[in-house]
Amino acid sequence: MPPTEVPANGPRWPLIAAVVVLLGAPAIAWFGPWRHAPEPAAHARGARLFDGTEALAGTLVGHTEAMPADTTRCVQCHAGPKSAKGALPPLGPTLDRAHLLQVLSRRGGPPTAYDLTAFCRAMRRGIDPAYVILPAAMPRFAIDDTRCAALWNYLIQEPGP
């Protein structure tokens, strides 16, 4: 059996690999930052959801009709990460990084902290991380995963200067 012949210039895979690396690195450097571009937009969307600029559809427990958009703004009952100085005391708990991520006993339940899943469950079904039902005055919102994540990320942002 004759040996397989190798072309005089050798195998081509090192040349192909070098071309892929040389062309791929600049492409990754060029397009890489664009993967993170939605974050500022999502953060801004979270702020709009919190202050009511972007409406959230919500209903009260025991009711079937959606509440008017002007009555479902989070900022009406909760202080958030960028609360106005001199504002009236909130009706509900402060919704910011310190409160949401801190392990606390809420409404007599065991100590728990919120995460994205628990936050969205509380928004949609009115059940907190310890599976304690939120007060009936808290609307139950029809909020999709994208908007819930945007609101969550806005609320747990690092405190600014």
FENCORHU-V636169 format. One record per backbone hydrogen bond with DSSP energy under -0.5 kcal/mol. NH is the residue of the N-H (numbers start at 1). CO is the residue of the C=O. If there is no record, write none. Layout:
# FENCORHU-V636169
NH/CO + NH/CO
This chain:
# FENCORHU-V636169
10/7 + 16/12 + 17/13 + 18/14 + 19/15 + 20/16 + 21/17 + 22/18 + 23/19 + 24/20 + 25/21 + 26/22 + 27/23 + 28/24 + 29/25 + 30/26 + 31/27 + 32/28 + 33/29 + 34/31 + 35/31 + 35/32 + 36/33 + 37/34 + 39/36 + 40/37 + 41/37 + 42/38 + 43/39 + 44/40 + 45/41 + 46/42 + 47/43 + 48/44 + 49/45 + 50/46 + 51/47 + 52/48 + 53/48 + 54/48 + 55/53 + 57/142 + 58/56 + 59/140 + 61/136 + 63/60 + 67/58 + 71/68 + 72/69 + 74/49 + 75/50 + 76/73 + 77/74 + 78/74 + 83/80 + 87/84 + 92/77 + 95/79 + 96/94 + 97/155 + 100/96 + 101/97 + 102/98 + 104/102 + 104/112 + 106/104 + 106/110 + 109/106 + 112/104 + 114/100 + 119/115 + 120/116 + 121/117 + 122/118 + 123/119 + 124/120 + 125/121 + 126/121 + 126/122 + 127/121 + 128/132 + 131/128 + 134/126 + 138/135 + 139/137 + 140/59 + 141/123 + 141/139 + 142/57 + 143/141 + 148/144 + 149/145 + 150/146 + 151/147 + 152/148 + 153/149 + 154/150 + 155/151 + 156/152 + 157/154
